[in-house]
């Protein structure tokens, strides 16, 4: 890994994104690019309807005042955005990363991910954004779209960073899961960490063969692997293993049709992300 991008906003998750990005960068000697996107909908103003029964002169004066107000608001948004990035740089550098750059842009978060992920090896993003409803544990509205559209692995952070010593791979033997295993085996990000490798479902001959192949790749790369099958519904089974093993990070394939990989699509994903209090690394 040579570069990662971290999507920063003004939410409480921004600090966690910085800390997780710094953790990944330190372990891989990668650079970090911090990106803050100013919502284009805010920049467009409040969309007030000025077609009421007021005189033309008064309406023109009001329009001029509103234009001036929008300009002042846009400048404040830019200043706030730069401050958000300055604070993020200070946190990442304090976490021990020297090579840190920033980017501030107007637009849409998903467009920014598409635009800047090309030369990156990892995308780091918070589970919830500035508009999240914490009372209802509402996931960030852009999160699923970002995961669906990204071509690079996406690290979805928990609310707060904690030291990562053990990770769990939710493994179904499909292409995305095998891509995750190979990425882990060949890279530096997880070196020295304990690994749980879990398939949810019946231990059929084919499933056992695939699990053994993945375990062999990881052990050959020097990992200590606790591999096995779990019964039950994927969400509950994986959550139980996370709690039982003291897992600090979950790794999953992002798209597919098996029971485990469908966790990343639709309502099951939402429930999993709500209940899972550890960061999740997603591979397509």
C-alpha positions, 0 to 999 in steps of 0.5 A, a space after each residue: 500500500 502506497 496511498 490511502 484517502 480518508 473522507 473527512 467531514 464535521 461529524 464526531 466520526 472525523 476523529 475516528 477516520 483520522 485515527 484509522 487512516 493513521 493506523 493503516 498508514 503507519 503499518 504500510 508506510 503509506 501516504 494519507 490524503 484527507 478529502 473534505 467535500 462541501 455539500 453542493 446542496 448547501 452551496 445552492 442556498 435554501 431554494 426560497 420561492 420569491 414569486 410572491 405578491 411583492 413589488 418588483 423593486 422590493 423583490 430585486 432588492 431582496 434578491 440582491 441581499 440574498 445573493 450577498 448572503 449566499 456569497 458570505 455563507 459560501 465563504 464561511 463554508 470554505 473557511 470551515 472546510 479548511 479548518 476541518 482539514 487543518 484539524 484532521 492534518 494535526 490529528 493524523 500527524 500527531 498519530 505519527 504520519 508525516 506524508 499528509 496532503 489535503 483536498 477541499 472541493 464542492 460537490 458530492 461525496 460519491 463523485 469525490 470517491 470516484 474521482 480520487 480513488 484511482 491512485 489510492 489503495 484504500 478508502 477510509 470513511 466514517 460509518 455515519 456523517 454529519 446528518 446522522 441520527 444517533 438516537 436511531 443509529 442511522 447509517 450515513 446516507 452515502 455509505 452504501 453508495 460509496 461502497 457500491 461504487 468504489 473499486 478499492 477496498 473501503 474501511 468503514 470506521 467505528 465511532 472511536 478507534 481502539 488498538 487493532 490486534 485481532 481481525 475476523 474474515 467472514 469467508 464464503 469462498 467467493 471471489 470477493 472473499 478470496 480477494 480479501 484473503 490474498 490482499 491480507 496475505 500479500 500486504 503489510 496491513 495485517 502482519 502480526 495480527 491474530 486472525 479468525 477465519 469464519 464460514 457461516 453455514 454447513 461444512 460441506 466438502 466444497 466449503 471445507 476445501 475453500 476454507 482450507 485453501 484460504 487458511 493455507 494462504 494465510 498461514 503460509 504468509 505467517 498468520 496465526 489463523 483460527 479457522 472454522 464454521 459457524 451455524 445460524 444466521 450470518 449476522 448473529 453468528 458473525 457478531 457472536 464470534 466478534 464478541 467471543 474472540 475479542 475481534 477488533 476489525 471485521 473483513 468481508 467481501 462486498 458483493 455477491 449472492 451467498 448468505 454472508 456476502 449479502 450482508 453488504 446489500 440491503 437491510 441486512 447490511 444496515 442491521 449488521 453495521 448498526 450492531 457491529 461496533 468494530 470497523 469493517 474492511 470491505 472488498 469487492 
